[in-house]
């Protein structure tokens, strides 16, 4: 039963990834039809991120009250409804309204599932599960690209993903009994239910908490900025067509997907901290390939390399949380980490949108580099505080 539950969790991670890359892939087409500036993608992403911040901060209380299974099912259902709303939205204002449940549905399920896996499974499963997120994130732009190529429009691209989310919601509802305590398998699947949740004021006072929050802020800021603006960067700075850019921007997510598949095997030999440092090095090399005028081959290779570098960072930070902060505090710390991460997702892509509008979209790789440097500094600070 415990292994069947793992299959359900793998499907859930695919579901988490499917919507994440849609806006970046569709936006070069969307903003013209909606008659808004290109920078307005940042407003939508900010609203989504704000919703995830709220639900992430509430995740400890929600999981202790409802359990991981119910939180997951309800959250995916909210995301499915929001995607359907996107698919019928006639204006930018309506998109903004649907972005609210879009974000609220994402935060608590992300924190709940990540903490559950960190507590119950080895580091390799965390990497492979986040590889499944990459499968979803890299599939999303292809589905959107298919809808655009066939002349169905971005509305239909969102509708396709909504149908997939509805199917997963049905699977999650049917799987709710699997989340109950399975004594024969030696797994307490509701380990984090019940008990007293930690308030934010206490969580941030835990040694190392502030450093890991800023590390996560930087990682998700880098990932979200790269995912949202890579397509527009290819169109505006390198002359790619909108349809080609929608497909090629998926290279970043393909890099994450392939990198996490490989990372799962590397975790047999390397620690979480070593995997994070390796990822940061690869991101630096990918940014360098984009920054230097080496041609389209290196440009596209750089996007892949940044994705490969991103691959181990998120899952390894999450997986190390119980070891760094204690299993009894891990749900609260992961919830705060997620909230901090989504603050990065909320703020940093719109800031680059302003830079692209008022200065130049060519500063895309420089912007990523500055975020990476801060991430490295704060991760090393975390390791020193834990004597790793």
C-alpha positions, 0 to 999 in steps of 0.5 A, a space after each residue: 500500500 505504501 508503494 501504491 501511495 508513492 505512485 500517487 505522489 509521483 502523479 501529484 508532482 507531475 500535476 504540480 509542474 504542468 501549470 507552472 510553465 504555461 504562462 511563460 510559454 503562452 505570454 508572447 501570444 497572450 499579451 498582444 491579444 489582451 492589449 497589455 504591455 509585455 511586463 504585465 506577465 509579472 502582475 499575474 505571476 505576482 498574484 499567483 505567488 501571493 496566493 501560494 505564500 498565504 497557503 504555504 504559511 497555513 500548510 502546517 495548520 492545514 496538514 495537522 487538521 486535515 491530513 496530507 491526503 485531503 490537503 492534496 486533493 482539495 488543492 489540485 481541485 482548486 488549481 483545475 478550477 483556476 485553469 478552466 477559468 484561465 481558458 475562458 477569460 476574455 480580459 487581463 482583469 479576469 485572468 487576475 481574478 482566476 490567478 487567486 485560486 490558482 496560487 492558493 491551490 499550489 502552496 499548501 500542497 507543495 509544502 505538504 507533499 515535500 515535507 511528507 517525502 522528506 520524512 518518509 523517503 530517501 533523497 533519491 526519491 525527492 530528486 526523482 519526484 521533482 523530476 516528475 515535476 519537471 516532466 509536467 513543467 516541460 510538457 506544459 509548454 509543448 501542450 501550449 505550443 501544440 494549441 498555438 500551432 494548430 490555431 486553437 489559441 492559448 485558451 485551449 492550451 490552458 483547457 487541455 491542462 485543466 482537463 488533466 488536473 481534473 483527472 488527477 483530482 479524481 485519482 487523489 479522491 479515490 486514493 484518500 484511504 492510502 494516506 491513513 496510517 499503514 502499520 503493516 508497512 511501518 509508515 505513519 502517513 499522518 505523522 504531521 497531523 495533530 499537535 500544535 503548529 508553530 507560529 511564524 515568529 518562532 520558526 524564523 528564530 530557529 538557527 539557520 532558518 533565515 539563511 535557508 529562507 533567503 536561499 530558497 527565495 533566491 532559488 525560486 526567484 531564479 527559476 521563476 524568472 528564467 521560466 517566465 522570461 526565457 521565451 520573451 528573451 528569445 523573441 525580443 533579443 534573438 529574433 525567434 518567432 513566438 511559436 518557436 520560442 514557446 517550444 524552445 523555452 521548454 528546454 529550461 524545464 527539460 534540463 531540470 527534468 533530465 537533471 533530476 533524473 540523474 541527481 537521484 542516482 548521484 545522491 547515492 554518492 553525494 550529500 545534499 550539500 554537495 549536490 546543491 553546490 554542484 547545481 549552483 556551479 552548473 547554473 553559473 556555466 549556463 548563464 555564462 553561455 547565454 551572456 557571451 555572444 557565442 550564437 544560438 547553439 550556446 544560447 539554447 545549450 545555456 538554457 538547458 544547462 541552467 535547468 540542469 543546474 537547478 535540478 538538485 537544488 530544490 529537492 536537496 534543500 527540502 530533503 535536508 530540512 528534517 535533518 537540519 531542523 528536526 522532524 517535529 519542526 520540518 513541516 513548519 520550516 518547509 512551509 516558511 521556506 515555501 512562503 519565502 520561495 514564493 516571495 521570490 517568485 512573486 517579486 523578482 520576475 515582475 522586477 525583471 519585467 520592469 527592467 525589460 520594459 524600461 532598460 533592456 530585456 538583454 539584461 536577463 542573464 545578468 539578472 540571473 547571475 546576481 540572484 545566483 551569487 546571493 543564493 550561494 552566499 546564503 547557502 554557505 551561511 546555512 551550512 556554517 550555522 549547522 556545521 556541515 
